[in-house]
Amino acid sequence: MSSLSPTGAVAPPGGTIHRPAAALAELLAGNRRFVSRQPIHGHDVTAAAATASGDQRPHAVVIGCIDSRVPLEAIFDQTFGSICVVRSGAHVLDHAVIGSVEFAVHQLNVPLVVVLGHERCGAVTSTVEALRNGQRPGGSLAYLVNQIAPAVAEVGVHDPQVVPLATRRHTARSVAALRAEEKLVGPVAAGEVDVVGAIYDLASGEVTLL
């Protein structure tokens, strides 16, 4: 993994970013501002009003966990109209999540998809516990566990670092799955869209690319 050390100008909302690398640079620059306690976007209502008219032109779609400690616009220091956000437990992919990503890519011309895992993920921890005791939950929660379980199995359920390692593996698997999606594989191959994975550290606030 490589720690983020972004440089470059802050991009205002409004469709000025069209390439994956530029979109990623803006997110990483925003995360550096966030970590250094120098954010420039306070999510003021005037910013909302400024983007209310006209078409939205975000430069990235970020898929993250539902964890309340991981507010995606804040940790990337992005304002209204800058990014699309899709959230599910441990950023598990399903038809709704994938369809939302495809909409952002094809209808909003978003050049970058970021899959963001985070340290101490409760859904990953619950999956590890379920596999260890052999008692998976019922209901729709079982879907989350079943989707995370392959990453846990690849690491090994009894590995002392299974939760952080499985979180990274699960994130990487999600990136690979999105890159292979029928409606995304073409734009990715053409270099028009990139799909990247990253991990958020709850304590430091830093985002690190996989």
C-alpha positions as CSV (number, residue, x, y, z in Angstrom):
1,M,0.0,0.0,0.0
2,S,1.0,3.6,-0.5
3,S,0.2,6.5,1.8
4,L,-1.5,9.3,0.1
5,S,0.6,12.4,-0.5
6,P,-1.5,14.4,-2.9
7,T,-0.7,17.7,-4.6
8,G,-2.6,19.8,-6.9
9,A,-5.2,22.5,-6.9
10,V,-8.7,22.2,-5.3
11,A,-11.3,21.6,-8.0
12,P,-14.6,23.4,-7.7
13,P,-17.8,21.5,-8.4
14,G,-19.2,21.9,-11.8
15,G,-17.6,19.4,-14.2
16,T,-14.0,20.6,-14.4
17,I,-12.6,17.1,-13.8
18,H,-13.0,14.5,-16.5
19,R,-10.1,12.1,-16.0
20,P,-9.7,9.4,-13.4
21,A,-6.2,10.6,-12.2
22,A,-7.4,14.1,-11.7
23,A,-10.4,13.0,-9.8
24,L,-8.3,10.8,-7.5
25,A,-5.8,13.6,-7.0
26,E,-8.6,15.9,-5.8
27,L,-9.9,13.4,-3.3
28,L,-6.5,12.7,-1.9
29,A,-5.8,16.5,-1.7
30,G,-9.1,16.8,0.2
31,N,-8.1,14.0,2.6
32,R,-4.8,15.7,3.3
33,R,-6.6,19.0,4.1
34,F,-8.9,17.0,6.4
35,V,-6.1,15.2,8.2
36,S,-4.2,18.5,8.6
37,R,-7.3,20.2,10.0
38,Q,-7.5,22.7,7.2
39,P,-10.7,21.7,5.4
40,I,-12.1,24.3,3.0
41,H,-15.7,23.0,2.8
42,G,-17.9,23.5,5.8
43,H,-21.1,22.2,4.1
44,D,-22.8,25.6,4.4
45,V,-26.3,25.9,3.1
46,T,-25.1,28.5,0.6
47,A,-23.0,25.8,-1.1
48,A,-26.1,23.7,-1.4
49,A,-28.0,26.5,-3.0
50,A,-25.2,27.2,-5.4
51,T,-25.5,23.7,-6.9
52,A,-29.3,23.5,-6.8
53,S,-29.8,24.7,-10.3
54,G,-28.4,23.0,-13.4
55,D,-27.1,19.5,-13.9
56,Q,-24.9,17.8,-11.3
57,R,-21.4,17.1,-12.4
58,P,-19.6,15.1,-9.7
59,H,-16.1,13.8,-10.3
60,A,-16.2,10.6,-8.3
61,V,-18.5,8.0,-6.8
62,V,-17.4,6.7,-3.4
63,I,-18.7,3.4,-2.0
64,G,-18.3,3.2,1.7
65,C,-19.6,1.5,4.8
66,I,-22.6,2.7,6.8
67,D,-20.4,3.3,9.8
68,S,-21.3,6.6,11.4
69,R,-17.7,7.4,12.0
70,V,-16.9,7.5,8.3
71,P,-18.7,10.5,6.7
72,L,-17.4,10.4,3.2
73,E,-17.8,14.0,2.1
74,A,-16.0,15.1,5.3
75,I,-13.0,12.8,5.1
76,F,-12.4,13.8,1.5
77,D,-13.3,17.5,2.2
78,Q,-15.7,17.6,-0.7
79,T,-18.6,20.1,-1.1
80,F,-22.0,19.8,-2.6
81,G,-22.0,18.4,-6.1
82,S,-18.5,17.0,-5.9
83,I,-19.1,13.3,-5.2
84,C,-21.8,10.7,-5.4
85,V,-22.0,8.5,-2.2
86,V,-23.2,4.9,-2.0
87,R,-23.1,3.2,1.4
88,S,-23.8,-0.3,2.6
89,G,-22.5,-2.5,5.5
90,A,-18.8,-3.0,4.8
91,H,-19.4,-1.5,1.3
92,V,-21.0,-4.9,0.3
93,L,-22.0,-4.8,-3.4
94,D,-25.5,-5.8,-4.5
95,H,-27.6,-4.9,-7.5
96,A,-28.7,-1.5,-6.0
97,V,-25.1,-0.5,-5.3
98,I,-23.7,-1.6,-8.6
99,G,-26.6,0.0,-10.5
100,S,-25.9,3.2,-8.6
101,V,-22.3,3.1,-9.7
102,E,-23.3,2.4,-13.3
103,F,-25.7,5.3,-13.2
104,A,-22.9,7.6,-12.0
105,V,-20.5,6.5,-14.6
106,H,-22.8,6.4,-17.6
107,Q,-25.3,9.2,-16.8
108,L,-23.2,11.6,-14.8
109,N,-19.9,10.9,-16.6
110,V,-18.0,10.2,-13.3
111,P,-14.4,9.1,-14.1
112,L,-13.5,7.6,-10.7
113,V,-15.0,4.9,-8.5
114,V,-13.5,4.6,-5.0
115,V,-14.2,1.6,-2.7
116,L,-13.4,2.7,0.8
117,G,-13.0,0.2,3.6
118,H,-12.2,1.3,7.1
119,E,-10.3,0.0,10.2
120,R,-12.3,-1.8,12.9
121,C,-15.2,-2.5,10.7
122,G,-18.1,-4.0,12.7
123,A,-19.5,-6.0,9.7
124,V,-16.1,-7.6,9.1
125,T,-15.7,-8.4,12.8
126,S,-19.2,-9.9,13.0
127,T,-18.4,-12.1,9.9
128,V,-15.2,-13.3,11.6
129,E,-17.1,-14.2,14.8
130,A,-19.9,-16.0,12.8
131,L,-17.3,-18.1,10.9
132,R,-15.5,-18.9,14.1
133,N,-18.5,-20.1,16.0
134,G,-20.3,-21.6,13.0
135,Q,-23.5,-19.6,13.7
136,R,-24.4,-17.2,10.9
137,P,-27.2,-14.7,11.4
138,G,-30.6,-15.0,9.8
139,G,-32.5,-12.5,7.7
140,S,-30.9,-10.1,5.4
141,L,-27.9,-9.7,7.7
142,A,-26.8,-13.1,6.5
143,Y,-26.3,-11.6,3.0
144,L,-23.7,-9.2,4.4
145,V,-21.9,-12.0,6.2
146,N,-22.0,-14.3,3.1
147,Q,-20.5,-11.5,0.9
148,I,-17.7,-10.8,3.4
149,A,-17.0,-14.4,4.3
150,P,-14.8,-15.2,1.2
151,A,-12.3,-12.5,2.2
152,V,-12.2,-13.8,5.8
153,A,-11.6,-17.3,4.5
154,E,-8.8,-16.2,2.3
155,V,-7.0,-14.7,5.2
156,G,-7.8,-17.4,7.7
157,V,-10.3,-17.1,10.4
158,H,-7.8,-17.7,13.2
159,D,-5.1,-15.3,11.9
160,P,-4.4,-12.8,14.7
161,Q,-4.8,-9.9,12.2
162,V,-7.8,-11.4,10.5
163,V,-10.0,-8.3,10.8
164,P,-7.7,-5.7,9.3
165,L,-6.4,-8.1,6.7
166,A,-9.8,-9.4,5.7
167,T,-11.0,-5.7,5.5
168,R,-8.3,-5.1,2.9
169,R,-9.0,-8.3,1.1
170,H,-12.7,-7.6,1.0
171,T,-12.0,-4.1,-0.4
172,A,-9.7,-5.5,-3.1
173,R,-12.3,-8.1,-4.0
174,S,-15.0,-5.4,-4.4
175,V,-12.7,-3.4,-6.7
176,A,-12.1,-6.5,-8.8
177,A,-15.8,-7.3,-9.0
178,L,-16.6,-3.7,-10.1
179,R,-13.9,-3.7,-12.7
180,A,-15.3,-6.9,-14.2
181,E,-18.9,-5.6,-14.4
182,E,-20.3,-5.7,-17.9
183,K,-21.1,-2.0,-18.1
184,L,-17.9,-0.9,-16.4
185,V,-15.3,-3.1,-18.0
186,G,-15.2,-1.2,-21.3
187,P,-14.7,2.3,-19.8
188,V,-12.1,0.9,-17.4
189,A,-10.2,-0.7,-20.3
190,A,-10.3,2.5,-22.3
191,G,-8.9,4.5,-19.4
192,E,-12.0,6.6,-19.2
193,V,-12.9,5.3,-15.7
194,D,-10.8,3.9,-12.9
195,V,-11.8,1.8,-9.9
196,V,-9.6,2.0,-6.9
197,G,-9.6,0.7,-3.3
198,A,-8.6,2.4,-0.1
199,I,-8.7,2.1,3.7
200,Y,-9.7,4.8,6.1
201,D,-8.0,5.0,9.5
202,L,-10.6,5.9,12.2
203,A,-8.0,7.3,14.6
204,S,-5.8,9.4,12.2
205,G,-8.4,10.3,9.6
206,E,-6.0,9.2,6.9
207,V,-7.0,7.4,3.7
208,T,-4.5,5.0,2.3
209,L,-4.7,3.5,-1.2
210,L,-4.5,-0.3,-1.5
